[in-house]
Amino acid sequence: MDSAIIPIREIKPELVNFAIRVKVIRMWTQKGYGFDKDKLINELILVDEQGDKIGLTIKNRLRPKFVKKLSEDRNYVIKNLSVATVNKLYKSAHWSHNFKLSCTFNTTVTRVNEWNGQPNRFNFVAFTDIRSMAVDFGVSVDVIGKLSGFGEITPYTKGGQNTYYMKGDLKDIEFVAVHGDEVPLDRYAPALNCSSLTSKTWQSGCTPIGLDELDPSLSGNYIALAKITAIIPDDDWYYVACLKCTRKVKATDDLDELTLDTDGILGREYECRKCGPKPKVNLRFKVQIRVTNDTGSASVWIFEDDVTKFIKPSAFELKKAITPDEETSAELQKLVGKELLFKIEVGDYNLKKNYHVYTVKEVSNDENHLAEYLEEVVGIDQMLPNNDDLDADIDDTSATKRTKIAVQSTPGSVGSSTSKTKKDLLKNKAVED
């Protein structure tokens, strides 16, 4: 089935088959973060014909496939992208959309000539709009003015690296002629440097991975911190299991399951591959969900022990209570919105069948597990400036970064660098949860 072209504003994590018609308005190479911390990645800013923008990341392993196909100021139809949430630690000020995109192994790029949107890349705003705060403070803007002076070079540490920033004065010529006002701006510096998971903890034996990088060919055990964004409607949110070994059993009678109620399903004759014929059986959870984080989205199966950590009724009780017109139980919807650590297995079945739904071996919302993951994978002990004020663009040829404007709430001024630790962010996250 062909992918339907949708506007950027309709993109959401549970979408798995869509396309976008966009113009590349910015494309740069920078040092990676998270799992690509020692490699180069490409970041792009895309705009659609409605004028909405979103970011696109090309991870290191996919750069040879896509970088030469994409150029600034050209138009494309792009299909089979992974949708990710925007991580506050790496917040971008380029767009206001809550999500970003990542290229995957299956992404396709087709250049097109037809374009009915804005002809240029700029998002110009007037100084008066900045001073009156009539702009989106989360999104970078373009202005025309005169750079009239610089402040002192100020050192600070970000991601364990020593670097510098400098404040400058940007004048709105028309406004200064009347009011004598100035608008300062900031220069920004290197991106966060993250470490890999090495300690023997709850997640030992699992390799940290971005959800956009999950692929049937990558057999192994992985770990990711992600949020459940959807329950995939499917009749198989449960299975009939042997009560002794919990394996799925096979019916040996000729009854049509669709004609049976829940009690009737359990009254059928089954055979267990391990325990033999006529085992005692019960219903157990097997729920397909969509999970999302700042790297992408993926579909996974979660099973009995992990589901019952968060909802009380058993699979049998839910099956008995569900109405014929319900796709999934309202109880299962309580899983949506939970952010958890997922141990994900890519197994032989995924490889042989090219099957893109993966098995979750275990989930955890334990604070100690989360702290271990963040400290080892994200580098929680490192200092970084407040990303609401500072953003990072790293070109692979220079340590000097391009200039941006970060708007504060004080009329007539932009940008000030404050610092916070990731431990503070973790504490704030615990309060939010």
Phi, psi and chi 1 to 4 in degrees:
 res  aa     phi    psi   chi1   chi2   chi3   chi4
   1 MET       -  131.7 -177.7  174.9   66.8      -
   2 ASP   -67.0  145.2  -69.1  -22.3      -      -
   3 SER   -75.9  132.0  -57.1      -      -      -
   4 ALA   -80.2  136.3      -      -      -      -
   5 ILE   -78.6  125.9  -64.9  177.6      -      -
   6 ILE  -124.0  155.9   64.8  171.0      -      -
   7 PRO   -72.7  156.0   24.2  -32.4      -      -
   8 ILE   -57.1  -38.2  -75.8  175.0      -      -
   9 ARG   -64.2  -16.0   67.0 -172.0   61.9  175.3
  10 GLU   -96.1    0.4  -67.1 -177.2    8.9      -
  11 ILE   -69.8  133.6  -70.0  175.0      -      -
  12 LYS  -148.6  158.5   49.6 -171.7  177.6 -179.3
  13 PRO   -60.1  -31.4  -25.1   34.7      -      -
  14 GLU   -76.3   -6.9   51.3  -95.1   37.8      -
  15 LEU   -74.1  132.1  -66.5  177.6      -      -
  16 VAL  -124.0  -10.5  -65.2      -      -      -
  17 ASN  -139.9   85.2 -174.9   30.4      -      -
  18 PHE  -147.3  165.9   68.3   92.9      -      -
  19 ALA  -135.5  157.4      -      -      -      -
  20 ILE  -131.1  143.9   52.6  175.3      -      -
  21 ARG  -104.5  115.1 -179.5 -168.7  -66.0  -89.0
  22 VAL  -142.0  163.4  -67.7      -      -      -
  23 LYS  -111.1  136.7  179.2 -171.3  -69.3  -71.1
  24 VAL   -82.7  112.8  177.9      -      -      -
  25 ILE  -101.8  -18.0   59.2  173.9      -      -
  26 ARG  -148.7  139.7  -79.7  -78.0  -64.2  139.9
  27 MET  -150.1  126.0  179.3  174.6  178.2      -
  28 TRP  -146.9  161.8   67.8   94.0      -      -
  29 THR  -104.4  137.4  -56.7      -      -      -
  30 GLN  -147.1  167.4   71.2  172.1   53.5      -
  31 LYS   -68.0  138.1 -175.4  178.8  179.0 -178.0
  32 GLY   -73.8  171.2      -      -      -      -
  33 TYR  -133.4  170.7   44.6   80.4      -      -
  34 GLY    60.4 -123.1      -      -      -      -
  35 PHE   -74.9  -14.0  -51.6  123.4      -      -
  36 ASP  -108.8   30.3  -78.1  -40.9      -      -
  37 LYS   -62.7  -27.2   69.1 -178.5 -177.4   69.5
  38 ASP  -104.3   15.2  -64.0  -39.1      -      -
  39 LYS  -128.7  174.6  -56.4  173.4 -176.5  176.5
  40 LEU   -99.4  142.8  -64.9  178.3      -      -
  41 ILE  -129.9  169.2   63.5  173.1      -      -
  42 ASN  -117.4  136.3  -79.6   85.9      -      -
  43 GLU  -114.9  138.4  -62.0  -79.4    6.6      -
  44 LEU  -129.7  149.7  -67.1   81.4      -      -
  45 ILE  -111.9  124.2  -51.7  -59.9      -      -
  46 LEU  -111.4  146.2  -48.0  176.5      -      -
  47 VAL  -130.9  140.7   63.7      -      -      -
  48 ASP   -99.0 -178.8   64.3   12.1      -      -
  49 GLU   -69.9  -16.2  -66.7  178.5  -32.3      -
  50 GLN   -85.5   -4.5  -70.2   73.2   37.2      -
  51 GLY    90.8    1.4      -      -      -      -
  52 ASP   -82.0  145.7  -66.3  -47.9      -      -
  53 LYS  -117.3  155.2  -61.8  177.1 -177.1  177.7
  54 ILE  -155.6  155.1 -164.5  168.3      -      -
  55 GLY   -91.6  152.4      -      -      -      -
  56 LEU  -133.3  130.8  171.1   66.6      -      -
  57 THR  -110.1  135.2  -61.2      -      -      -
  58 ILE  -113.0  109.6  -57.3  175.2      -      -
  59 LYS   -68.7  163.3  -63.4  -64.5 -175.9   66.0
  60 ASN   -55.0  -44.9 -178.8  -90.3      -      -
  61 ARG   -68.4  -17.6   64.6 -169.4  -55.8  169.5
  62 LEU  -104.4   -2.5  -64.7  176.5      -      -
  63 ARG   -58.2  -43.4  -69.3 -177.5   69.2 -132.0
  64 PRO   -60.5  -27.8  -24.7   35.6      -      -
  65 LYS   -80.8  -35.1 -179.6  177.0 -179.9  179.7
  66 PHE  -113.6  -27.5  -67.2  109.0      -      -
  67 VAL   -59.9  -40.9  169.0      -      -      -
  68 LYS   -73.4  -15.6  -67.9 -177.1  178.8  179.6
  69 LYS   -86.8  -13.1  -65.6 -178.1  179.1 -179.9
  70 LEU  -120.4  137.2  -65.2  160.1      -      -
  71 SER  -142.7  153.4  -59.6      -      -      -
  72 GLU   -64.5  148.8  -71.5 -174.5   -5.0      -
  73 ASP    65.9   21.1  -65.2  -38.3      -      -
  74 ARG  -119.1  158.1  -69.7 -176.5  177.6  176.1
  75 ASN  -109.2  142.2  -45.3  -41.2      -      -
  76 TYR  -143.9  155.3  -56.8   91.4      -      -
  77 VAL  -106.1  121.1  171.3      -      -      -
  78 ILE  -117.4  130.3  -51.4  177.8      -      -
  79 LYS  -121.2  161.5  -59.2  179.3 -178.3  179.2
  80 ASN    57.4   55.3  -61.0  -36.6      -      -
  81 LEU   -99.0  155.3  -69.4  160.9      -      -
  82 SER   -96.7  136.4  178.6      -      -      -
  83 VAL   -99.1  130.8 -177.1      -      -      -
  84 ALA  -126.1  154.8      -      -      -      -
  85 THR   -82.5  157.1   53.0      -      -      -
  86 VAL   -85.9  117.5  176.7      -      -      -
  87 ASN   -75.2  128.5 -169.9  -37.0      -      -
  88 LYS   -60.4  -28.7  -66.8 -179.8 -179.4  178.9
  89 LEU   -67.6  -27.8  -66.1  178.4      -      -
  90 TYR  -119.9   36.5  -46.6  120.9      -      -
  91 LYS   -59.0  134.0 -179.5 -178.4  176.8 -177.9
  92 SER  -103.1  147.3  172.2      -      -      -
  93 ALA  -102.9   17.0      -      -      -      -
  94 HIS   -84.4  -25.9  -67.2  -64.2      -      -
  95 TRP  -149.0  160.8   70.0   91.3      -      -
  96 SER   -98.8   -5.8   57.6      -      -      -
  97 HIS   -61.5  144.4 -157.6  -68.1      -      -
  98 ASN   -77.2   -8.7  -68.8  -32.0      -      -
  99 PHE  -125.9  168.5  -51.0  109.9      -      -
 100 LYS  -136.8  173.8   68.1  174.9 -175.6  178.4
 101 LEU  -119.9  154.2  -57.4  170.3      -      -
 102 SER  -134.4  141.1  -67.2      -      -      -
 103 CYS   -71.3  147.0  -74.1      -      -      -
 104 THR  -123.7  179.7   71.3      -      -      -
 105 PHE   -61.1  -27.7  -66.9   94.2      -      -
 106 ASN   -99.8    3.1  -62.4  -43.7      -      -
 107 THR   -65.7  140.2  -62.4      -      -      -
 108 THR  -123.5  145.4   60.6      -      -      -
 109 VAL  -126.5  125.3  174.9      -      -      -
 110 THR  -127.0  122.9  -55.1      -      -      -
 111 ARG   -76.2  138.6 -173.2  177.4  174.3 -174.8
 112 VAL  -130.2  154.0  -65.5      -      -      -
 113 ASN   -97.7  -33.5  -65.7  -38.8      -      -
 114 GLU   -68.9  131.6 -178.1 -178.9   -8.7      -
 115 TRP  -150.1  123.5 -177.9 -104.8      -      -
 116 ASN  -114.8   20.1  -62.2  -45.9      -      -
 117 GLY  -105.8 -165.0      -      -      -      -
 118 GLN   -60.3  133.2 -179.0  176.2  -41.1      -
 119 PRO   -76.8  -20.4   26.6  -34.5      -      -
 120 ASN  -122.5  174.4   60.6   59.6      -      -
 121 ARG   -89.9   -9.7   69.8  175.9   68.1  178.7
 122 PHE   -85.8  151.1  -61.9  106.4      -      -
 123 ASN  -122.1   71.8 -179.9   26.4      -      -
 124 PHE   -71.7  138.7  -73.6  116.8      -      -
 125 VAL  -134.1  156.2  -60.9      -      -      -
 126 ALA   -83.8  149.9      -      -      -      -
 127 PHE   -58.6  -34.1  -82.7   62.9      -      -
 128 THR   -63.6  -34.4   52.1      -      -      -
 129 ASP   -69.6  -35.5  -70.8  -24.0      -      -
 130 ILE   -65.7  -45.9  -65.2  176.1      -      -
 131 ARG   -66.9  -32.9  -73.1 -167.8  -58.0  -85.0
 132 SER   -87.4    2.0   64.5      -      -      -
 133 MET    61.4   31.9  -65.5  179.2  -76.7      -
 134 ALA   -93.3   36.3      -      -      -      -
 135 VAL  -131.5  163.5  -63.6      -      -      -
 136 ASP   -78.6  112.0 -173.9  -19.0      -      -
 137 PHE   -71.2   -7.2  -65.9  117.5      -      -
 138 GLY   -95.3    0.3      -      -      -      -
 139 VAL  -125.6  136.2 -178.6      -      -      -
 140 SER   -71.6  152.2   63.2      -      -      -
 141 VAL  -132.5  168.7  -62.1      -      -      -
 142 ASP  -112.4  140.2  -60.5  -58.6      -      -
 143 VAL  -134.9  160.2  -62.7      -      -      -
 144 ILE  -114.4  120.3  -61.7  175.8      -      -
 145 GLY  -160.6 -171.0      -      -      -      -
 146 LYS  -115.8  122.1 -178.4  178.4 -179.7 -180.0
 147 LEU   -79.6  107.0 -169.2   60.2      -      -
 148 SER  -102.9  -10.0   59.1      -      -      -
 149 GLY   177.6  167.9      -      -      -      -
 150 PHE  -129.4  153.1  -67.1   97.4      -      -
 151 GLY   -91.1 -165.1      -      -      -      -
 152 GLU   -78.9  152.6  -65.1 -177.6   -4.0      -
 153 ILE   -74.6  124.8  -63.6  176.2      -      -
 154 THR  -115.8  124.4  -55.9      -      -      -
 155 PRO   -80.1  149.3   29.6  -34.1      -      -
 156 TYR  -157.2  167.1   72.8   93.7      -      -
 157 THR  -112.3  130.2  -58.9      -      -      -
 158 LYS  -136.5  125.9 -177.4  173.8 -176.2  179.3
 159 GLY    60.5   31.1      -      -      -      -
 160 GLY    79.4    4.0      -      -      -      -
 161 GLN  -110.6  139.0  -61.1  179.0    1.4      -
 162 ASN   -83.8  127.9  -64.5  -36.1      -      -
 163 THR  -149.4 -170.0 -174.3      -      -      -
 164 TYR  -142.3  158.8  -55.6   88.5      -      -
 165 TYR  -138.9  161.4   73.4   89.1      -      -
 166 MET  -137.7  134.7  177.0 -173.0  -68.4      -
 167 LYS   -92.8  143.7  -73.2 -171.3  175.7 -179.0
 168 GLY  -130.9  167.5      -      -      -      -
 169 ASP  -108.8  122.2  -65.3  -29.4      -      -
 170 LEU  -114.2  119.8 -176.3   65.7      -      -
 171 LYS  -101.4  134.3  -70.3 -175.1  176.8 -179.6
 172 ASP   -87.4  107.0  176.1    1.7      -      -
 173 ILE   -57.8  -43.8  -61.6  174.0      -      -
 174 GLU   -66.4  -41.7  -65.6 -179.6   -0.5      -
 175 PHE   -70.4  -41.3 -175.8   83.3      -      -
 176 VAL   -63.7  -33.7  170.1      -      -      -
 177 ALA   -60.6  -28.2      -      -      -      -
 178 VAL  -100.0  -42.8  178.3      -      -      -
 179 HIS  -110.6  -15.7  -58.6  -80.6      -      -
 180 GLY    67.2   30.5      -      -      -      -
 181 ASP   -96.7  162.2 -159.1    0.8      -      -
 182 GLU  -136.4  156.3  -63.0  176.4  -19.8      -
 183 VAL  -123.3  109.4 -177.8      -      -      -
 184 PRO   -78.1  157.0   27.1  -31.1      -      -
 185 LEU  -139.2  167.1   54.3   83.2      -      -
 186 ASP  -114.8  152.2  -72.7  -31.1      -      -
 187 ARG  -102.8  149.0  -72.5 -172.5 -178.8  -87.4
 188 TYR  -116.4  174.4  -60.8   94.8      -      -
 189 ALA  -143.7 -167.7      -      -      -      -
 190 PRO   -59.9  152.0  -24.3   33.2      -      -
 191 ALA   -75.1  167.7      -      -      -      -
 192 LEU   -63.3  134.3  179.2   65.5      -      -
 193 ASN  -100.9  119.3 -177.3   22.3      -      -
 194 CYS  -111.0  151.0  -55.3      -      -      -
 195 SER  -102.4  161.0   60.8      -      -      -
 196 SER   -92.1  165.4   60.4      -      -      -
 197 LEU   -78.8  118.7 -176.6   66.1      -      -
 198 THR  -127.8  -25.3   56.1      -      -      -
 199 SER   -76.1  155.1   60.1      -      -      -
 200 LYS   -84.6   97.4  -66.6 -176.1  176.9 -179.5
 201 THR  -129.6 -166.1   59.4      -      -      -
 202 TRP   -53.9  -34.5  173.1   80.3      -      -
 203 GLN   -93.1   12.6   50.9  -98.9   23.2      -
 204 SER   -58.5  142.7  -68.2      -      -      -
 205 GLY    87.6   -5.2      -      -      -      -
 206 CYS  -114.0  133.1  -62.1      -      -      -
 207 THR   -90.1  127.3  -56.6      -      -      -
 208 PRO   -60.0  139.6  -20.6   32.4      -      -
 209 ILE  -147.6  148.6 -165.3  170.3      -      -
 210 GLY   -79.6  140.0      -      -      -      -
 211 LEU   -60.5  -29.4  -66.0  179.5      -      -
 212 ASP   -70.5  -13.7   60.7  -37.7      -      -
 213 GLU   -97.5   -7.2  -65.9 -174.9  -57.9      -
 214 LEU   -60.8  132.3  -77.4  171.6      -      -
 215 ASP  -151.6  143.6 -174.0   83.5      -      -
 216 PRO   -57.1  -23.9  -27.0   35.9      -      -
 217 SER   -80.2  -11.6   63.4      -      -      -
 218 LEU   -97.9   70.1  -58.9  175.9      -      -
 219 SER   -64.4  140.4   61.0      -      -      -
 220 GLY   149.2 -176.0      -      -      -      -
 221 ASN  -111.9  133.3  -65.1  -53.3      -      -
 222 TYR  -131.9  165.9  -58.3   93.6      -      -
 223 ILE  -136.2  141.4 -172.5  166.1      -      -
 224 ALA  -149.9  145.2      -      -      -      -
 225 LEU   -96.3  120.1  175.5   63.7      -      -
 226 ALA  -150.6  164.9      -      -      -      -
 227 LYS  -110.1  139.1  179.7  178.7  -70.0 -174.1
 228 ILE   -76.6  118.6  -59.8  174.4      -      -
 229 THR  -107.3  -14.6   52.4      -      -      -
 230 ALA  -164.7  148.3      -      -      -      -
 231 ILE   -94.5  124.2  -56.0  -65.3      -      -
 232 ILE   -78.3  117.9  -53.5  -59.6      -      -
 233 PRO   -58.5  123.1  -21.6   33.2      -      -
 234 ASP  -163.6  138.0 -163.9  -55.0      -      -
 235 ASP   -62.9  -23.4  -69.9  -23.5      -      -
 236 ASP   -91.3   49.3  -67.9  -24.8      -      -
 237 TRP   -84.3    2.9   56.5  -95.1      -      -
 238 TYR  -146.5  167.0   68.2   91.0      -      -
 239 TYR  -145.3  159.4   68.7   99.9      -      -
 240 VAL   -86.3  122.6 -176.3      -      -      -
 241 ALA  -122.3  149.3      -      -      -      -
 242 CYS   -65.6  129.8  172.9      -      -      -
 243 LEU   -67.9  -22.9 -158.5   58.9      -      -
 244 LYS   -86.4  -48.7 -177.2  177.4 -179.4 -179.4
 245 CYS  -110.1   -6.4   69.5      -      -      -
 246 THR    68.1    8.6   72.9      -      -      -
 247 ARG   -74.2  156.4  -67.2 -174.3 -179.5 -142.4
 248 LYS   -68.5  136.2 -175.7  176.2 -179.6  179.1
 249 VAL  -107.3  161.2  -64.8      -      -      -
 250 LYS  -114.2  131.5 -179.2  179.1  179.7 -179.9
 251 ALA   -69.5  139.9      -      -      -      -
 252 THR  -112.7    0.3   55.9      -      -      -
 253 ASP   -98.9 -179.2   55.5   39.2      -      -
 254 ASP  -104.5   14.8  -63.8  -33.0      -      -
 255 LEU   -72.6  146.7  -61.6  177.1      -      -
 256 ASP   -88.8  115.9 -176.4   -3.5      -      -
 257 GLU   -59.9  -30.0 -176.0  173.0  -37.9      -
 258 LEU   -65.3  -19.3  -63.8  178.0      -      -
 259 THR   -91.9   -3.7   66.4      -      -      -
 260 LEU  -103.8  144.6  -58.2  174.4      -      -
 261 ASP   -83.1 -176.9   59.1   18.1      -      -
 262 THR   -62.9  -42.5  -50.1      -      -      -
 263 ASP   -62.3  -37.2  -66.7  -44.1      -      -
 264 GLY   -66.4  -35.8      -      -      -      -
 265 ILE   -61.3  -42.5  -68.5  174.7      -      -
 266 LEU   -72.8  -19.2  -65.7 -173.2      -      -
 267 GLY   -86.4   -2.6      -      -      -      -
 268 ARG   -73.1  169.9  -60.9  179.8   68.1 -176.5
 269 GLU   -95.8  132.7  -68.2 -172.8    0.5      -
 270 TYR  -130.4  167.3  -66.1   95.4      -      -
 271 GLU  -133.5  135.1 -177.3  172.5    2.4      -
 272 CYS  -104.3  131.7  175.0      -      -      -
 273 ARG   -61.3  -26.8  -73.7 -177.8  -61.9  170.9
 274 LYS   -97.9  -42.4 -179.4  178.5 -179.4 -179.8
 275 CYS   -99.2   -6.4  -57.1      -      -      -
 276 GLY    95.4 -167.9      -      -      -      -
 277 PRO   -76.1  157.6   27.1  -33.6      -      -
 278 LYS    51.3   51.1  -63.2 -176.2  178.6 -179.2
 279 PRO   -77.0  159.3   32.2  -37.3      -      -
 280 LYS   -74.1  138.9  -67.1 -177.3  178.6  179.6
 281 VAL  -129.8  166.0  -62.4      -      -      -
 282 ASN  -153.8  170.3 -159.8   -5.5      -      -
 283 LEU   -93.1  138.3  -58.0 -173.4      -      -
 284 ARG  -129.3  153.4  -67.9  176.0   64.9   86.6
 285 PHE   -72.9  139.3  -75.6  110.2      -      -
 286 LYS  -148.4   95.0  175.7 -168.9  174.4 -173.5
 287 VAL  -115.0  127.5 -174.7      -      -      -
 288 GLN   -88.6  127.4 -171.9  178.8  154.8      -
 289 ILE  -129.1  161.4   59.5  174.7      -      -
 290 ARG  -107.7  126.1 -169.1   72.8  175.7  167.9
 291 VAL  -117.0  148.3  -65.3      -      -      -
 292 THR  -141.6  142.2  -53.6      -      -      -
 293 ASN  -145.5 -163.2   63.1   16.8      -      -
 294 ASP   -75.6   -3.2   63.8  -61.1      -      -
 295 THR  -101.8  -23.6   66.5      -      -      -
 296 GLY   161.3 -160.5      -      -      -      -
 297 SER  -133.4  156.6  -56.8      -      -      -
 298 ALA  -155.8  155.9      -      -      -      -
 299 SER  -102.7  133.6  -66.3      -      -      -
 300 VAL  -140.6  158.6  -62.8      -      -      -
 301 TRP   -99.1  132.0  -69.2  107.0      -      -
 302 ILE  -117.2  149.8   56.9  172.2      -      -
 303 PHE  -119.0 -175.3  -68.3   85.3      -      -
 304 GLU   -42.9  -59.0  176.8   78.9    9.8      -
 305 ASP   -62.3  -33.8  -67.8  -17.7      -      -
 306 ASP   -81.2  -33.3  -68.4  -39.2      -      -
 307 VAL   -68.5  -44.0  175.7      -      -      -
 308 THR   -73.3   -4.1   54.1      -      -      -
 309 LYS   -69.0  -22.1  -71.2  177.4 -178.6  177.4
 310 PHE  -123.4  -15.9  -54.1  105.3      -      -
 311 ILE  -130.1  148.0   64.6  173.4      -      -
 312 LYS   -87.0  -45.5  -67.9 -177.5  178.7 -179.7
 313 PRO   -62.1  146.6  -20.1   32.9      -      -
 314 SER   -76.7  167.5   66.7      -      -      -
 315 ALA   -60.5  -38.7      -      -      -      -
 316 PHE   -62.3  -44.9  176.0   80.7      -      -
 317 GLU   -64.7  -39.9  -68.7  168.6  -27.9      -
 318 LEU   -69.0  -41.5  -71.9 -169.7      -      -
 319 LYS   -61.7  -37.7  177.3   63.5  176.9  174.3
 320 LYS   -69.7  -32.1 -160.8  173.6 -177.5   67.7
 321 ALA   -90.5  -18.2      -      -      -      -
 322 ILE   -70.8  142.9 -162.2  170.0      -      -
 323 THR   -88.9  158.4   60.3      -      -      -
 324 PRO   -60.2  -28.3  -25.2   34.6      -      -
 325 ASP   -89.1    0.8   57.7  -19.6      -      -
 326 GLU   -91.2  132.4  -71.4 -178.3  -72.3      -
 327 GLU   -79.8  -41.8  -69.7 -178.9  -44.9      -
 328 THR  -139.6  159.6   59.1      -      -      -
 329 SER   -71.9  147.2  166.9      -      -      -
 330 ALA   -61.9  -28.3      -      -      -      -
 331 GLU   -63.1  -39.2  -76.1  -69.0  -32.8      -
 332 LEU   -65.8  -29.4  -70.8  178.4      -      -
 333 GLN   -65.1  -16.7  -66.3  -61.8  -33.1      -
 334 LYS   -66.3  -17.0  -66.9 -179.7  179.4  178.8
 335 LEU   -71.5  -27.4  -63.3  172.8      -      -
 336 VAL   -64.6  133.5  174.7      -      -      -
 337 GLY    99.1  -12.7      -      -      -      -
 338 LYS   -78.3  132.5  -66.5 -171.1  177.8  -62.5
 339 GLU  -102.8  122.6 -171.8  170.0   29.7      -
 340 LEU  -139.1  162.0  -53.3  166.8      -      -
 341 LEU   -87.1  129.5  -75.4  167.9      -      -
 342 PHE  -116.4  126.0  -68.1   84.7      -      -
 343 LYS   -91.2  116.5  -73.3 -176.7  177.5  179.1
 344 ILE  -115.2  132.0  -59.2  171.3      -      -
 345 GLU  -107.0  127.4  179.5 -173.9   57.8      -
 346 VAL  -103.1  109.2 -179.6      -      -      -
 347 GLY  -107.9 -173.6      -      -      -      -
 348 ASP   -61.4  -36.1  -67.9  -20.8      -      -
 349 TYR   -62.8  -40.5 -173.4   84.6      -      -
 350 ASN   -59.0  -42.9  -64.1  104.7      -      -
 351 LEU   -68.8  -49.2  176.6   61.6      -      -
 352 LYS   -66.0  -37.6  -67.2  176.4 -178.9  177.9
 353 LYS  -100.4    1.5  -58.0  -68.0 -175.6  179.0
 354 ASN    50.5   48.0 -167.2   30.1      -      -
 355 TYR   -93.8  122.0 -172.9   57.2      -      -
 356 HIS   -99.4   19.1  -71.6  -99.9      -      -
 357 VAL  -111.9  123.7 -175.9      -      -      -
 358 TYR  -107.1  160.5  -52.3   98.8      -      -
 359 THR   -95.9  129.2  -61.7      -      -      -
 360 VAL   -90.0  122.1  172.4      -      -      -
 361 LYS   -83.7  -30.7  -54.6  -59.5  -70.3 -176.4
 362 GLU  -167.4  147.5 -171.5  177.2   -1.6      -
 363 VAL  -121.8  159.4  -57.0      -      -      -
 364 SER  -149.8  140.2  174.8      -      -      -
 365 ASN  -120.5   20.4   63.4  -13.5      -      -
 366 ASP   -66.8  131.5 -175.8  -84.3      -      -
 367 GLU   -62.3  -35.5  -68.8 -176.3    0.4      -
 368 ASN   -67.5  -41.4  -67.2  -34.5      -      -
 369 HIS   -63.6  -42.3  -63.4  163.8      -      -
 370 LEU   -64.2  -42.6  177.8   60.4      -      -
 371 ALA   -63.6  -41.6      -      -      -      -
 372 GLU   -61.5  -44.8  -69.9  169.4    0.4      -
 373 TYR   -62.3  -47.9  179.4   86.4      -      -
 374 LEU   -65.9  -39.3  -68.3  177.3      -      -
 375 GLU   -67.9  -39.7 -178.2  157.7    2.3      -
 376 GLU   -83.4  -40.9  -63.7  -63.8  -26.0      -
 377 VAL   -87.8  -39.1  175.7      -      -      -
 378 VAL  -100.5  -21.4 -176.2      -      -      -
 379 GLY    82.0   58.5      -      -      -      -
 380 ILE   -62.7  -22.9 -176.9  176.7      -      -
 381 ASP   -84.9   -4.7   57.8  -26.5      -      -
 382 GLN   -83.9  151.3  -61.5  173.4   -4.2      -
 383 MET   -91.6  145.3  -62.6  -70.3  -66.5      -
 384 LEU  -150.3  149.6   73.5  161.9      -      -
 385 PRO   -65.9  158.7  -20.7   32.5      -      -
 386 ASN   -60.9  117.6 -175.6  -17.8      -      -
 387 ASN   -71.5   -8.1  -81.2   17.1      -      -
 388 ASP   -71.4  -22.7  -69.9  -23.5      -      -
 389 ASP  -104.5  -32.8  -61.2  -38.9      -      -
 390 LEU  -116.9  142.2  -61.6 -177.7      -      -
 391 ASP  -130.8  159.9 -164.7    9.9      -      -
 392 ALA  -121.1  128.8      -      -      -      -
 393 ASP  -129.8  117.7  -88.1  -21.1      -      -
 394 ILE  -117.3  117.2  -62.7 -174.6      -      -
 395 ASP   -88.0  143.2 -169.8  -85.9      -      -
 396 ASP   -76.0   -1.5   56.4  -24.1      -      -
 397 THR  -113.5   -4.1   60.0      -      -      -
 398 SER  -154.3  147.7  172.5      -      -      -
 399 ALA   -90.7   -6.7      -      -      -      -
 400 THR   -90.4  126.2  -58.0      -      -      -
 401 LYS  -102.0  159.7  -46.5  -52.7  169.8 -147.9
 402 ARG   -72.3  156.7   64.0 -173.0  179.2   86.0
 403 THR   -85.3  139.6  -58.2      -      -      -
 404 LYS  -129.5  165.2  -63.5 -177.7 -179.9  178.2
 405 ILE  -116.0  126.4  -67.4  176.7      -      -
 406 ALA  -115.0  115.2      -      -      -      -
 407 VAL   -85.3  128.5 -178.4      -      -      -
 408 GLN   -93.8  177.0  -76.5 -175.1  -45.2      -
 409 SER   -84.6   -6.1   58.3      -      -      -
 410 THR   -83.1  120.3  -56.3      -      -      -
 411 PRO   -57.9  134.0  -24.1   34.3      -      -
 412 GLY    89.4    2.6      -      -      -      -
 413 SER  -140.8  156.4   68.0      -      -      -
 414 VAL  -138.7  146.0  -65.1      -      -      -
 415 GLY    73.1  129.6      -      -      -      -
 416 SER  -156.0  138.8   68.4      -      -      -
 417 SER   -95.1  114.8   63.0      -      -      -
 418 THR  -115.2  158.6   59.9      -      -      -
 419 SER  -118.6  146.2  -64.9      -      -      -
 420 LYS  -145.6  157.7   64.6  168.6   71.7  172.1
 421 THR   -95.0  162.3   65.5      -      -      -
 422 LYS   -70.0  -22.6  -72.4 -176.3 -171.7  171.5
 423 LYS   -63.0  -38.4  -69.3 -178.3  179.8  178.2
 424 ASP   -62.6  -41.8  -66.8  -28.9      -      -
 425 LEU   -62.7  -39.4  -66.6  174.9      -      -
 426 LEU   -65.2  -41.2 -179.8   56.7      -      -
 427 LYS   -62.0  -42.2  -70.0  178.7 -178.2  177.8
 428 ASN   -64.0  -38.3  -67.9  -20.1      -      -
 429 LYS   -63.9  -39.8  172.4  176.5  170.3   40.7
 430 ALA   -63.5  -37.7      -      -      -      -
 431 VAL   -66.6  -43.0  171.4      -      -      -
 432 GLU   -62.2  -41.6  -67.9  172.3   -0.4      -
 433 ASP   -67.6      -  -69.5  -16.1      -      -
